Every structure is written in structure tokens, then in C-alpha cells.
Amino acid sequence: MAILIFLLQLAAATMLLLFGVRMVRTGIERAMGPSFKRLVTSAKGNVIQGAFAGTILAIILQSSAATAILATGFAASGLITITMGLAIVLGADLGSALVIQVLSFRPDWLIPILLAVGGWLFLNTQSLTSKQVGRIFLGIAFILLALGMISAASTPIKESEFLPVISSYLESEYVTAFLLGALLTFIMHSSVAAILMFVTFIQLGLLPLSVGISMVLGANLGSALVS
């Protein structure tokens, strides 16, 4: 019964996490509009500028996969070269890593502030930009709430009998952990959300660090399959 409750709570937290990531992405996309195209194409032939553009886009979109899809589309239409597209994709990996690093600190004290300010901006302002800023604040708050839900749901499981068995199995089967990380990322369609969940499991002691590294590496494969 405890396992079923854990799985249900984990599923709910995962949906909230994905919803929060989507809200942040949608808010920034609507606020910036055509600036995305200018940001990618402005690098021209400079691969360093292209990598920087990829990093910024991944931070904005909360997804290296979404950035890779954009770069692929621009390369296919001839707006950028294949070399520039690869530079953008590599920069996007760095951008996703920075987003994950910041959100993994989980400043929970920000949640009520983000909810209050974000809700007021989204519901009570007429400016499109202000509404989208409110949407972004709400999305970040939902991400932090989802990570808190994962922590709360995982606490009873830490003392269960089946957890050491699963951890030991994955610790000895790195390929399985890698493929599991890839599968979960592909299902979630968000490398940021998947890796945040893996990092939370490691912080809570539910998974060994070595298993977490394998799953994070697998998340890169899952993100590539989404792209």
C-alpha cells in the first residue's frame, strides 16, 4: 500500500513539475516572440557566439531538446550552417546544466512570494509582458512545489525493504540505469524536469551517486531522441 501511495504522489509531483517547466517556457516564448529567431541567426559564422546563443536559449526555454529542435529547423531552412547548429546544441547542454544547478538549490522561501506576485501579475494586469512575467513566476513556484512534493513522498520509502534492493541492482547495472534515465526523459519530454527529479532522489539518499550519474547521462540520450 505504501508503494502505491508513493507512486501516486510521485506521478502527481512529476505532472506538476512538467506543468511548471511548460509554464516558464510558454511565458518566455510569448514575452520574447520573434527574438528567438534573431538570437539564433545573429551569431552568423562565429561558433562561440552560436554556443552562447544556445546556452541562453536553453536557459530561456528550460529545455536543451527544444533548443536543438529550433536549431535543426533553422539549419534545414538554410538560416544557419550545420556547424553553427552543432555549436548551438552544445551550448544548449551547458544552459540546461546551469538551470538544473540553480533549481536544485530549492529556495523554498521563494514559493509564497512567487505565487503571490506571479498570480497578481497574471490575473490583474493588462500588459502582455506583465502577464507572461507572472506566468514565469508561477511556473518557477510550481517547479519548487513539485520538488518539495517529491521529497515528502519519498520520506516514508527511505526505510522500506525494497529500496535497497532496487538501489543495489541499479548500482551493479549501469546500463540499465542509463536506459531508465533515457526512457524517463523521453516520456517526460523534458531533460530539465527529468534531471531535477534524479538530483532530488540523490539528495534524499534514495539513489547512490553512481546510479544518478548513469541516469543523468541517459537523460542526454532521451533528450536527443526527443529532438
C-alpha positions, 0 to 999 in steps of 0.5 A: 500500500505504501508503494502505491501511495508513493507512486501516486504522489510521485506521478502527481509531483512529476505532472506538476513539475512538467506543468511548471517547466511548460509554464516558464517556457510558454511565458518566455516564448510569448514575452520574447516572440520573434527574438528567438529567431534573431538570437539564433541567426545573429551569431552568423559564422562565429561558433562561440557566439552560436554556443552562447546563443544556445546556452541562453536559449536553453536557459530561456526555454528550460529545455536543451531538446527544444533548443536543438529542435529550433536549431535543426529547423533553422539549419534545414531552412538554410538560416544557419550552417550545420556547424553553427547548429552543432555549436548551438546544441552544445551550448544548449547542454551547458544552459540546461546544466546551469538551470538544473544547478540553480533549481536544485538549490530549492529556495523554498522561501521563494514559493509564497512570494512567487505565487503571490506576485506571479498570480497578481501579475497574471490575473490583474494586469493588462500588459502582455509582458506583465502577464507572461512575467507572472506566468514565469513566476508561477511556473518557477513556484510550481517547479519548487512545489513539485520538488518539495512534493517529491521529497515528502513522498519519498520520506516514508520509502527511505526505510522500506525493504525494497529500496535497497534492493532496487538501489543495489541492482541499479548500482551493479547495472549501469546500463540499465540505469542509463536506459531508465534515465533515457526512457524517463526523459523521453516520456517526460519530454523534458531533460530539465524536469527529468534531471531535477527529479534524479538530483532530488532522489540523490539528495534524499539518499534514495539513489547512490551517486553512481546510479544518478550519474548513469541516469543523468547521462541517459537523460542526454540520450532521451533528450536527443531522441526527443529532438 
